[in-house]
Amino acid sequence: MKPFDNVTKPKHYQGKYGLEVIDVVRNFIGNLRGMQAAYFFNTVKYILRFQWKNGVEDLKKAQQNLGWLIEDLEEKCEKKD
């Protein structure tokens, strides 16, 4: 595992076995684009780092981003109907 670096490899974005948040997001982002992709990324990022960075504040940020993602997806579904 590479050493931590606040710019290229911050500790709060790297898991116990070296897996990074960006790797998780790239694996699971699927077909999301634009703001939906941003909301998804932020939700995952805040959930995965909350124990090492900002605690409950990060969980609230994740909750907010997840809410925005849900709203956006629901709006897109309504436009299709």
PDB file with one MODEL, atoms N, CA, C and O in Angstrom:
MODEL        1
ATOM      1  N   MET A   1       0.841  -1.178   0.000  1.00  0.00           N
ATOM      2  CA  MET A   1       0.000   0.000   0.000  1.00  0.00           C
ATOM      3  C   MET A   1       0.891   1.248   0.000  1.00  0.00           C
ATOM      4  O   MET A   1       1.877   1.317   0.734  1.00  0.00           O
ATOM      5  N   LYS A   2       0.534   2.226  -0.827  1.00  0.00           N
ATOM      6  CA  LYS A   2       1.310   3.460  -0.920  1.00  0.00           C
ATOM      7  C   LYS A   2       1.095   4.304   0.337  1.00  0.00           C
ATOM      8  O   LYS A   2       0.048   4.211   0.977  1.00  0.00           O
ATOM      9  N   PRO A   3       2.088   5.129   0.692  1.00  0.00           N
ATOM     10  CA  PRO A   3       1.923   6.002   1.854  1.00  0.00           C
ATOM     11  C   PRO A   3       0.854   7.060   1.586  1.00  0.00           C
ATOM     12  O   PRO A   3       0.549   7.384   0.438  1.00  0.00           O
ATOM     13  N   PHE A   4       0.304   7.580   2.655  1.00  0.00           N
ATOM     14  CA  PHE A   4      -0.714   8.619   2.541  1.00  0.00           C
ATOM     15  C   PHE A   4      -0.077   9.939   2.128  1.00  0.00           C
ATOM     16  O   PHE A   4       1.068  10.232   2.471  1.00  0.00           O
ATOM     17  N   ASP A   5      -0.848  10.727   1.382  1.00  0.00           N
ATOM     18  CA  ASP A   5      -0.425  12.044   0.933  1.00  0.00           C
ATOM     19  C   ASP A   5      -1.696  12.875   0.863  1.00  0.00           C
ATOM     20  O   ASP A   5      -2.661  12.463   0.219  1.00  0.00           O
ATOM     21  N   ASN A   6      -1.719  14.025   1.505  1.00  0.00           N
ATOM     22  CA  ASN A   6      -2.942  14.824   1.582  1.00  0.00           C
ATOM     23  C   ASN A   6      -3.475  15.288   0.237  1.00  0.00           C
ATOM     24  O   ASN A   6      -4.654  15.625   0.129  1.00  0.00           O
ATOM     25  N   VAL A   7      -2.638  15.315  -0.789  1.00  0.00           N
ATOM     26  CA  VAL A   7      -3.084  15.751  -2.109  1.00  0.00           C
ATOM     27  C   VAL A   7      -3.498  14.570  -2.974  1.00  0.00           C
ATOM     28  O   VAL A   7      -4.594  14.576  -3.535  1.00  0.00           O
ATOM     29  N   THR A   8      -2.653  13.568  -3.092  1.00  0.00           N
ATOM     30  CA  THR A   8      -2.918  12.479  -4.036  1.00  0.00           C
ATOM     31  C   THR A   8      -3.476  11.216  -3.403  1.00  0.00           C
ATOM     32  O   THR A   8      -4.045  10.383  -4.109  1.00  0.00           O
ATOM     33  N   LYS A   9      -3.334  11.051  -2.115  1.00  0.00           N
ATOM     34  CA  LYS A   9      -3.789   9.825  -1.461  1.00  0.00           C
ATOM     35  C   LYS A   9      -4.142  10.099   0.004  1.00  0.00           C
ATOM     36  O   LYS A   9      -3.500   9.557   0.904  1.00  0.00           O
ATOM     37  N   PRO A  10      -5.165  10.945   0.252  1.00  0.00           N
ATOM     38  CA  PRO A  10      -5.505  11.272   1.633  1.00  0.00           C
ATOM     39  C   PRO A  10      -6.021  10.045   2.396  1.00  0.00           C
ATOM     40  O   PRO A  10      -6.738   9.208   1.848  1.00  0.00           O
ATOM     41  N   LYS A  11      -5.646   9.966   3.641  1.00  0.00           N
ATOM     42  CA  LYS A  11      -5.999   8.815   4.478  1.00  0.00           C
ATOM     43  C   LYS A  11      -7.512   8.621   4.574  1.00  0.00           C
ATOM     44  O   LYS A  11      -7.986   7.485   4.567  1.00  0.00           O
ATOM     45  N   HIS A  12      -8.278   9.715   4.663  1.00  0.00           N
ATOM     46  CA  HIS A  12      -9.724   9.594   4.850  1.00  0.00           C
ATOM     47  C   HIS A  12     -10.448   9.119   3.584  1.00  0.00           C
ATOM     48  O   HIS A  12     -11.660   8.905   3.626  1.00  0.00           O
ATOM     49  N   TYR A  13      -9.738   8.949   2.459  1.00  0.00           N
ATOM     50  CA  TYR A  13     -10.339   8.406   1.239  1.00  0.00           C
ATOM     51  C   TYR A  13      -9.809   7.019   0.903  1.00  0.00           C
ATOM     52  O   TYR A  13     -10.093   6.482  -0.167  1.00  0.00           O
ATOM     53  N   GLN A  14      -9.043   6.445   1.814  1.00  0.00           N
ATOM     54  CA  GLN A  14      -8.455   5.129   1.568  1.00  0.00           C
ATOM     55  C   GLN A  14      -8.896   4.171   2.666  1.00  0.00           C
ATOM     56  O   GLN A  14      -8.797   4.482   3.853  1.00  0.00           O
ATOM     57  N   GLY A  15      -9.384   3.003   2.259  1.00  0.00           N
ATOM     58  CA  GLY A  15      -9.845   2.002   3.211  1.00  0.00           C
ATOM     59  C   GLY A  15      -8.713   1.218   3.847  1.00  0.00           C
ATOM     60  O   GLY A  15      -7.541   1.401   3.519  1.00  0.00           O
ATOM     61  N   LYS A  16      -9.084   0.359   4.744  1.00  0.00           N
ATOM     62  CA  LYS A  16      -8.141  -0.451   5.521  1.00  0.00           C
ATOM     63  C   LYS A  16      -7.169  -1.241   4.645  1.00  0.00           C
ATOM     64  O   LYS A  16      -5.998  -1.393   4.995  1.00  0.00           O
ATOM     65  N   TYR A  17      -7.655  -1.744   3.505  1.00  0.00           N
ATOM     66  CA  TYR A  17      -6.824  -2.573   2.632  1.00  0.00           C
ATOM     67  C   TYR A  17      -6.360  -1.841   1.377  1.00  0.00           C
ATOM     68  O   TYR A  17      -5.938  -2.473   0.408  1.00  0.00           O
ATOM     69  N   GLY A  18      -6.437  -0.506   1.392  1.00  0.00           N
ATOM     70  CA  GLY A  18      -5.910   0.288   0.296  1.00  0.00           C
ATOM     71  C   GLY A  18      -6.914   0.696  -0.769  1.00  0.00           C
ATOM     72  O   GLY A  18      -6.582   1.492  -1.648  1.00  0.00           O
ATOM     73  N   LEU A  19      -8.133   0.171  -0.714  1.00  0.00           N
ATOM     74  CA  LEU A  19      -9.150   0.548  -1.692  1.00  0.00           C
ATOM     75  C   LEU A  19      -9.533   2.008  -1.467  1.00  0.00           C
ATOM     76  O   LEU A  19      -9.765   2.435  -0.336  1.00  0.00           O
ATOM     77  N   GLU A  20      -9.597   2.765  -2.558  1.00  0.00           N
ATOM     78  CA  GLU A  20      -9.924   4.180  -2.453  1.00  0.00           C
ATOM     79  C   GLU A  20     -11.358   4.452  -2.882  1.00  0.00           C
ATOM     80  O   GLU A  20     -11.951   3.695  -3.651  1.00  0.00           O
ATOM     81  N   VAL A  21     -11.900   5.549  -2.369  1.00  0.00           N
ATOM     82  CA  VAL A  21     -13.268   5.950  -2.696  1.00  0.00           C
ATOM     83  C   VAL A  21     -13.464   6.018  -4.206  1.00  0.00           C
ATOM     84  O   VAL A  21     -14.478   5.541  -4.715  1.00  0.00           O
ATOM     85  N   ILE A  22     -12.522   6.595  -4.922  1.00  0.00           N
ATOM     86  CA  ILE A  22     -12.656   6.753  -6.371  1.00  0.00           C
ATOM     87  C   ILE A  22     -12.801   5.401  -7.059  1.00  0.00           C
ATOM     88  O   ILE A  22     -13.518   5.288  -8.053  1.00  0.00           O
ATOM     89  N   ASP A  23     -12.126   4.375  -6.540  1.00  0.00           N
ATOM     90  CA  ASP A  23     -12.237   3.033  -7.121  1.00  0.00           C
ATOM     91  C   ASP A  23     -13.632   2.455  -6.916  1.00  0.00           C
ATOM     92  O   ASP A  23     -14.178   1.810  -7.811  1.00  0.00           O
ATOM     93  N   VAL A  24     -14.205   2.685  -5.747  1.00  0.00           N
ATOM     94  CA  VAL A  24     -15.565   2.216  -5.465  1.00  0.00           C
ATOM     95  C   VAL A  24     -16.545   2.908  -6.403  1.00  0.00           C
ATOM     96  O   VAL A  24     -17.395   2.258  -7.011  1.00  0.00           O
ATOM     97  N   VAL A  25     -16.426   4.219  -6.518  1.00  0.00           N
ATOM     98  CA  VAL A  25     -17.340   4.986  -7.369  1.00  0.00           C
ATOM     99  C   VAL A  25     -17.224   4.543  -8.823  1.00  0.00           C
ATOM    100  O   VAL A  25     -18.239   4.328  -9.486  1.00  0.00           O
ATOM    101  N   ARG A  26     -16.019   4.407  -9.319  1.00  0.00           N
ATOM    102  CA  ARG A  26     -15.833   3.975 -10.717  1.00  0.00           C
ATOM    103  C   ARG A  26     -16.463   2.607 -10.962  1.00  0.00           C
ATOM    104  O   ARG A  26     -16.985   2.345 -12.045  1.00  0.00           O
ATOM    105  N   ASN A  27     -16.415   1.746  -9.963  1.00  0.00           N
ATOM    106  CA  ASN A  27     -16.970   0.404 -10.083  1.00  0.00           C
ATOM    107  C   ASN A  27     -18.491   0.396 -10.120  1.00  0.00           C
ATOM    108  O   ASN A  27     -19.087  -0.457 -10.778  1.00  0.00           O
ATOM    109  N   PHE A  28     -19.128   1.334  -9.423  1.00  0.00           N
ATOM    110  CA  PHE A  28     -20.570   1.276  -9.238  1.00  0.00           C
ATOM    111  C   PHE A  28     -21.365   2.411  -9.868  1.00  0.00           C
ATOM    112  O   PHE A  28     -22.591   2.407  -9.762  1.00  0.00           O
ATOM    113  N   ILE A  29     -20.735   3.373 -10.511  1.00  0.00           N
ATOM    114  CA  ILE A  29     -21.456   4.544 -11.009  1.00  0.00           C
ATOM    115  C   ILE A  29     -22.422   4.210 -12.148  1.00  0.00           C
ATOM    116  O   ILE A  29     -23.393   4.933 -12.370  1.00  0.00           O
ATOM    117  N   GLY A  30     -22.162   3.132 -12.859  1.00  0.00           N
ATOM    118  CA  GLY A  30     -23.084   2.698 -13.907  1.00  0.00           C
ATOM    119  C   GLY A  30     -23.277   3.733 -14.990  1.00  0.00           C
ATOM    120  O   GLY A  30     -22.305   4.272 -15.521  1.00  0.00           O
ATOM    121  N   ASN A  31     -24.535   4.019 -15.324  1.00  0.00           N
ATOM    122  CA  ASN A  31     -24.872   4.947 -16.411  1.00  0.00           C
ATOM    123  C   ASN A  31     -25.160   6.368 -15.937  1.00  0.00           C
ATOM    124  O   ASN A  31     -25.626   7.190 -16.726  1.00  0.00           O
ATOM    125  N   LEU A  32     -24.898   6.674 -14.687  1.00  0.00           N
ATOM    126  CA  LEU A  32     -25.177   8.019 -14.190  1.00  0.00           C
ATOM    127  C   LEU A  32     -24.245   9.027 -14.851  1.00  0.00           C
ATOM    128  O   LEU A  32     -23.059   8.760 -15.048  1.00  0.00           O
ATOM    129  N   ARG A  33     -24.794  10.178 -15.188  1.00  0.00           N
ATOM    130  CA  ARG A  33     -24.019  11.247 -15.822  1.00  0.00           C
ATOM    131  C   ARG A  33     -24.383  12.585 -15.180  1.00  0.00           C
ATOM    132  O   ARG A  33     -25.405  12.705 -14.506  1.00  0.00           O
ATOM    133  N   GLY A  34     -23.549  13.564 -15.396  1.00  0.00           N
ATOM    134  CA  GLY A  34     -23.829  14.922 -14.940  1.00  0.00           C
ATOM    135  C   GLY A  34     -24.048  15.022 -13.442  1.00  0.00           C
ATOM    136  O   GLY A  34     -23.288  14.457 -12.657  1.00  0.00           O
ATOM    137  N   MET A  35     -25.088  15.742 -13.049  1.00  0.00           N
ATOM    138  CA  MET A  35     -25.358  15.971 -11.635  1.00  0.00           C
ATOM    139  C   MET A  35     -25.699  14.681 -10.904  1.00  0.00           C
ATOM    140  O   MET A  35     -25.365  14.538  -9.728  1.00  0.00           O
ATOM    141  N   GLN A  36     -26.358  13.735 -11.575  1.00  0.00           N
ATOM    142  CA  GLN A  36     -26.653  12.461 -10.917  1.00  0.00           C
ATOM    143  C   GLN A  36     -25.357  11.764 -10.517  1.00  0.00           C
ATOM    144  O   GLN A  36     -25.264  11.211  -9.422  1.00  0.00           O
ATOM    145  N   ALA A  37     -24.370  11.787 -11.384  1.00  0.00           N
ATOM    146  CA  ALA A  37     -23.068  11.188 -11.072  1.00  0.00           C
ATOM    147  C   ALA A  37     -22.405  11.932  -9.913  1.00  0.00           C
ATOM    148  O   ALA A  37     -21.800  11.310  -9.040  1.00  0.00           O
ATOM    149  N   ALA A  38     -22.518  13.250  -9.904  1.00  0.00           N
ATOM    150  CA  ALA A  38     -21.927  14.049  -8.822  1.00  0.00           C
ATOM    151  C   ALA A  38     -22.590  13.732  -7.487  1.00  0.00           C
ATOM    152  O   ALA A  38     -21.907  13.554  -6.478  1.00  0.00           O
ATOM    153  N   TYR A  39     -23.920  13.661  -7.479  1.00  0.00           N
ATOM    154  CA  TYR A  39     -24.634  13.331  -6.241  1.00  0.00           C
ATOM    155  C   TYR A  39     -24.251  11.941  -5.749  1.00  0.00           C
ATOM    156  O   TYR A  39     -24.038  11.743  -4.553  1.00  0.00           O
ATOM    157  N   PHE A  40     -24.164  10.979  -6.660  1.00  0.00           N
ATOM    158  CA  PHE A  40     -23.781   9.612  -6.302  1.00  0.00           C
ATOM    159  C   PHE A  40     -22.375   9.598  -5.709  1.00  0.00           C
ATOM    160  O   PHE A  40     -22.145   9.020  -4.647  1.00  0.00           O
ATOM    161  N   PHE A  41     -21.440  10.237  -6.404  1.00  0.00           N
ATOM    162  CA  PHE A  41     -20.055  10.289  -5.931  1.00  0.00           C
ATOM    163  C   PHE A  41     -19.980  10.882  -4.531  1.00  0.00           C
ATOM    164  O   PHE A  41     -19.345  10.315  -3.642  1.00  0.00           O
ATOM    165  N   ASN A  42     -20.629  12.020  -4.340  1.00  0.00           N
ATOM    166  CA  ASN A  42     -20.570  12.681  -3.038  1.00  0.00           C
ATOM    167  C   ASN A  42     -21.201  11.837  -1.940  1.00  0.00           C
ATOM    168  O   ASN A  42     -20.675  11.772  -0.829  1.00  0.00           O
ATOM    169  N   THR A  43     -22.319  11.191  -2.239  1.00  0.00           N
ATOM    170  CA  THR A  43     -22.968  10.326  -1.250  1.00  0.00           C
ATOM    171  C   THR A  43     -22.017   9.231  -0.794  1.00  0.00           C
ATOM    172  O   THR A  43     -21.826   9.029   0.405  1.00  0.00           O
ATOM    173  N   VAL A  44     -21.425   8.532  -1.741  1.00  0.00           N
ATOM    174  CA  VAL A  44     -20.495   7.442  -1.421  1.00  0.00           C
ATOM    175  C   VAL A  44     -19.279   7.983  -0.670  1.00  0.00           C
ATOM    176  O   VAL A  44     -18.854   7.407   0.332  1.00  0.00           O
ATOM    177  N   LYS A  45     -18.728   9.080  -1.155  1.00  0.00           N
ATOM    178  CA  LYS A  45     -17.537   9.688  -0.541  1.00  0.00           C
ATOM    179  C   LYS A  45     -17.783  10.013   0.930  1.00  0.00           C
ATOM    180  O   LYS A  45     -16.983   9.650   1.792  1.00  0.00           O
ATOM    181  N   TYR A  46     -18.883  10.692   1.211  1.00  0.00           N
ATOM    182  CA  TYR A  46     -19.152  11.099   2.590  1.00  0.00           C
ATOM    183  C   TYR A  46     -19.422   9.906   3.501  1.00  0.00           C
ATOM    184  O   TYR A  46     -18.998   9.903   4.657  1.00  0.00           O
ATOM    185  N   ILE A  47     -20.115   8.902   2.996  1.00  0.00           N
ATOM    186  CA  ILE A  47     -20.379   7.714   3.811  1.00  0.00           C
ATOM    187  C   ILE A  47     -19.081   6.974   4.128  1.00  0.00           C
ATOM    188  O   ILE A  47     -18.872   6.541   5.261  1.00  0.00           O
ATOM    189  N   LEU A  48     -18.219   6.830   3.139  1.00  0.00           N
ATOM    190  CA  LEU A  48     -16.996   6.061   3.350  1.00  0.00           C
ATOM    191  C   LEU A  48     -15.963   6.777   4.221  1.00  0.00           C
ATOM    192  O   LEU A  48     -15.140   6.119   4.858  1.00  0.00           O
ATOM    193  N   ARG A  49     -15.990   8.091   4.262  1.00  0.00           N
ATOM    194  CA  ARG A  49     -14.962   8.805   5.028  1.00  0.00           C
ATOM    195  C   ARG A  49     -15.420   9.285   6.399  1.00  0.00           C
ATOM    196  O   ARG A  49     -14.593   9.759   7.177  1.00  0.00           O
ATOM    197  N   PHE A  50     -16.707   9.180   6.723  1.00  0.00           N
ATOM    198  CA  PHE A  50     -17.225   9.839   7.920  1.00  0.00           C
ATOM    199  C   PHE A  50     -16.493   9.450   9.209  1.00  0.00           C
ATOM    200  O   PHE A  50     -16.354  10.278  10.109  1.00  0.00           O
ATOM    201  N   GLN A  51     -16.031   8.218   9.307  1.00  0.00           N
ATOM    202  CA  GLN A  51     -15.361   7.775  10.542  1.00  0.00           C
ATOM    203  C   GLN A  51     -13.990   8.420  10.730  1.00  0.00           C
ATOM    204  O   GLN A  51     -13.494   8.499  11.854  1.00  0.00           O
ATOM    205  N   TRP A  52     -13.373   8.881   9.640  1.00  0.00           N
ATOM    206  CA  TRP A  52     -12.018   9.418   9.712  1.00  0.00           C
ATOM    207  C   TRP A  52     -11.936  10.919   9.491  1.00  0.00           C
ATOM    208  O   TRP A  52     -10.865  11.508   9.640  1.00  0.00           O
ATOM    209  N   LYS A  53     -13.056  11.547   9.138  1.00  0.00           N
ATOM    210  CA  LYS A  53     -12.949  12.977   8.864  1.00  0.00           C
ATOM    211  C   LYS A  53     -13.937  13.780   9.709  1.00  0.00           C
ATOM    212  O   LYS A  53     -13.543  14.315  10.745  1.00  0.00           O
ATOM    213  N   ASN A  54     -15.196  13.884   9.307  1.00  0.00           N
ATOM    214  CA  ASN A  54     -16.116  14.815   9.964  1.00  0.00           C
ATOM    215  C   ASN A  54     -17.305  14.172  10.670  1.00  0.00           C
ATOM    216  O   ASN A  54     -18.255  14.872  11.020  1.00  0.00           O
ATOM    217  N   GLY A  55     -17.278  12.871  10.885  1.00  0.00           N
ATOM    218  CA  GLY A  55     -18.324  12.207  11.657  1.00  0.00           C
ATOM    219  C   GLY A  55     -19.730  12.443  11.129  1.00  0.00           C
ATOM    220  O   GLY A  55     -19.993  12.308   9.934  1.00  0.00           O
ATOM    221  N   VAL A  56     -20.626  12.796  12.041  1.00  0.00           N
ATOM    222  CA  VAL A  56     -22.040  12.972  11.710  1.00  0.00           C
ATOM    223  C   VAL A  56     -22.237  14.032  10.630  1.00  0.00           C
ATOM    224  O   VAL A  56     -23.149  13.917   9.810  1.00  0.00           O
ATOM    225  N   GLU A  57     -21.407  15.046  10.620  1.00  0.00           N
ATOM    226  CA  GLU A  57     -21.515  16.085   9.583  1.00  0.00           C
ATOM    227  C   GLU A  57     -21.407  15.472   8.187  1.00  0.00           C
ATOM    228  O   GLU A  57     -22.164  15.837   7.288  1.00  0.00           O
ATOM    229  N   ASP A  58     -20.475  14.549   8.008  1.00  0.00           N
ATOM    230  CA  ASP A  58     -20.338  13.884   6.710  1.00  0.00           C
ATOM    231  C   ASP A  58     -21.560  13.029   6.394  1.00  0.00           C
ATOM    232  O   ASP A  58     -21.978  12.956   5.238  1.00  0.00           O
ATOM    233  N   LEU A  59     -22.134  12.386   7.396  1.00  0.00           N
ATOM    234  CA  LEU A  59     -23.346  11.592   7.153  1.00  0.00           C
ATOM    235  C   LEU A  59     -24.508  12.487   6.732  1.00  0.00           C
ATOM    236  O   LEU A  59     -25.320  12.101   5.890  1.00  0.00           O
ATOM    237  N   LYS A  60     -24.586  13.663   7.307  1.00  0.00           N
ATOM    238  CA  LYS A  60     -25.632  14.615   6.907  1.00  0.00           C
ATOM    239  C   LYS A  60     -25.405  15.099   5.477  1.00  0.00           C
ATOM    240  O   LYS A  60     -26.359  15.284   4.721  1.00  0.00           O
ATOM    241  N   LYS A  61     -24.141  15.305   5.109  1.00  0.00           N
ATOM    242  CA  LYS A  61     -23.827  15.687   3.731  1.00  0.00           C
ATOM    243  C   LYS A  61     -24.210  14.562   2.773  1.00  0.00           C
ATOM    244  O   LYS A  61     -24.743  14.814   1.692  1.00  0.00           O
ATOM    245  N   ALA A  62     -23.937  13.325   3.172  1.00  0.00           N
ATOM    246  CA  ALA A  62     -24.318  12.173   2.347  1.00  0.00           C
ATOM    247  C   ALA A  62     -25.831  12.122   2.188  1.00  0.00           C
ATOM    248  O   ALA A  62     -26.341  11.891   1.092  1.00  0.00           O
ATOM    249  N   GLN A  63     -26.536  12.336   3.275  1.00  0.00           N
ATOM    250  CA  GLN A  63     -27.999  12.323   3.251  1.00  0.00           C
ATOM    251  C   GLN A  63     -28.536  13.396   2.302  1.00  0.00           C
ATOM    252  O   GLN A  63     -29.469  13.143   1.540  1.00  0.00           O
ATOM    253  N   GLN A  64     -27.949  14.586   2.351  1.00  0.00           N
ATOM    254  CA  GLN A  64     -28.372  15.683   1.473  1.00  0.00           C
ATOM    255  C   GLN A  64     -28.143  15.324   0.009  1.00  0.00           C
ATOM    256  O   GLN A  64     -29.028  15.524  -0.823  1.00  0.00           O
ATOM    257  N   ASN A  65     -26.969  14.798  -0.309  1.00  0.00           N
ATOM    258  CA  ASN A  65     -26.661  14.427  -1.689  1.00  0.00           C
ATOM    259  C   ASN A  65     -27.535  13.282  -2.169  1.00  0.00           C
ATOM    260  O   ASN A  65     -27.953  13.271  -3.327  1.00  0.00           O
ATOM    261  N   LEU A  66     -27.818  12.323  -1.304  1.00  0.00           N
ATOM    262  CA  LEU A  66     -28.710  11.228  -1.675  1.00  0.00           C
ATOM    263  C   LEU A  66     -30.108  11.763  -1.952  1.00  0.00           C
ATOM    264  O   LEU A  66     -30.770  11.317  -2.890  1.00  0.00           O
ATOM    265  N   GLY A  67     -30.557  12.709  -1.150  1.00  0.00           N
ATOM    266  CA  GLY A  67     -31.856  13.339  -1.385  1.00  0.00           C
ATOM    267  C   GLY A  67     -31.917  14.016  -2.744  1.00  0.00           C
ATOM    268  O   GLY A  67     -32.905  13.887  -3.466  1.00  0.00           O
ATOM    269  N   TRP A  68     -30.856  14.738  -3.089  1.00  0.00           N
ATOM    270  CA  TRP A  68     -30.811  15.397  -4.399  1.00  0.00           C
ATOM    271  C   TRP A  68     -30.814  14.377  -5.534  1.00  0.00           C
ATOM    272  O   TRP A  68     -31.460  14.587  -6.560  1.00  0.00           O
ATOM    273  N   LEU A  69     -30.095  13.278  -5.349  1.00  0.00           N
ATOM    274  CA  LEU A  69     -30.066  12.229  -6.373  1.00  0.00           C
ATOM    275  C   LEU A  69     -31.457  11.641  -6.564  1.00  0.00           C
ATOM    276  O   LEU A  69     -31.906  11.455  -7.695  1.00  0.00           O
ATOM    277  N   ILE A  70     -32.132  11.352  -5.473  1.00  0.00           N
ATOM    278  CA  ILE A  70     -33.486  10.794  -5.552  1.00  0.00           C
ATOM    279  C   ILE A  70     -34.421  11.776  -6.245  1.00  0.00           C
ATOM    280  O   ILE A  70     -35.185  11.384  -7.127  1.00  0.00           O
ATOM    281  N   GLU A  71     -34.370  13.045  -5.856  1.00  0.00           N
ATOM    282  CA  GLU A  71     -35.215  14.066  -6.494  1.00  0.00           C
ATOM    283  C   GLU A  71     -34.968  14.125  -7.996  1.00  0.00           C
ATOM    284  O   GLU A  71     -35.913  14.162  -8.783  1.00  0.00           O
ATOM    285  N   ASP A  72     -33.715  14.134  -8.387  1.00  0.00           N
ATOM    286  CA  ASP A  72     -33.365  14.220  -9.804  1.00  0.00           C
ATOM    287  C   ASP A  72     -33.882  13.003 -10.567  1.00  0.00           C
ATOM    288  O   ASP A  72     -34.440  13.138 -11.656  1.00  0.00           O
ATOM    289  N   LEU A  73     -33.695  11.822  -9.994  1.00  0.00           N
ATOM    290  CA  LEU A  73     -34.173  10.597 -10.650  1.00  0.00           C
ATOM    291  C   LEU A  73     -35.694  10.583 -10.756  1.00  0.00           C
ATOM    292  O   LEU A  73     -36.244  10.173 -11.778  1.00  0.00           O
ATOM    293  N   GLU A  74     -36.374  11.028  -9.701  1.00  0.00           N
ATOM    294  CA  GLU A  74     -37.839  11.081  -9.733  1.00  0.00           C
ATOM    295  C   GLU A  74     -38.335  12.074 -10.777  1.00  0.00           C
ATOM    296  O   GLU A  74     -39.307  11.799 -11.481  1.00  0.00           O
ATOM    297  N   GLU A  75     -37.676  13.228 -10.882  1.00  0.00           N
ATOM    298  CA  GLU A  75     -38.058  14.218 -11.895  1.00  0.00           C
ATOM    299  C   GLU A  75     -37.903  13.653 -13.297  1.00  0.00           C
ATOM    300  O   GLU A  75     -38.759  13.868 -14.155  1.00  0.00           O
ATOM    301  N   LYS A  76     -36.822  12.936 -13.532  1.00  0.00           N
ATOM    302  CA  LYS A  76     -36.592  12.334 -14.853  1.00  0.00           C
ATOM    303  C   LYS A  76     -37.668  11.295 -15.161  1.00  0.00           C
ATOM    304  O   LYS A  76     -38.130  11.199 -16.297  1.00  0.00           O
ATOM    305  N   CYS A  77     -38.068  10.517 -14.155  1.00  0.00           N
ATOM    306  CA  CYS A  77     -39.120   9.507 -14.350  1.00  0.00           C
ATOM    307  C   CYS A  77     -40.456  10.172 -14.660  1.00  0.00           C
ATOM    308  O   CYS A  77     -41.208   9.690 -15.507  1.00  0.00           O
ATOM    309  N   GLU A  78     -40.754  11.280 -13.975  1.00  0.00           N
ATOM    310  CA  GLU A  78     -42.007  11.993 -14.202  1.00  0.00           C
ATOM    311  C   GLU A  78     -42.064  12.565 -15.615  1.00  0.00           C
ATOM    312  O   GLU A  78     -43.128  12.577 -16.234  1.00  0.00           O
ATOM    313  N   LYS A  79     -40.939  13.036 -16.125  1.00  0.00           N
ATOM    314  CA  LYS A  79     -40.897  13.598 -17.476  1.00  0.00           C
ATOM    315  C   LYS A  79     -41.131  12.532 -18.535  1.00  0.00           C
ATOM    316  O   LYS A  79     -41.646  12.827 -19.614  1.00  0.00           O
ATOM    317  N   LYS A  80     -40.749  11.281 -18.228  1.00  0.00           N
ATOM    318  CA  LYS A  80     -40.955  10.184 -19.177  1.00  0.00           C
ATOM    319  C   LYS A  80     -42.420   9.771 -19.243  1.00  0.00           C
ATOM    320  O   LYS A  80     -42.894   9.305 -20.279  1.00  0.00           O
ATOM    321  N   ASP A  81     -43.135   9.945 -18.133  1.00  0.00           N
ATOM    322  CA  ASP A  81     -44.552   9.518 -18.079  1.00  0.00           C
ATOM    323  C   ASP A  81     -45.475  10.406 -18.845  1.00  0.00           C
ATOM    324  O   ASP A  81     -46.681  10.161 -18.880  1.00  0.00           O
TER     325      ASP A  81
ENDMDL
END
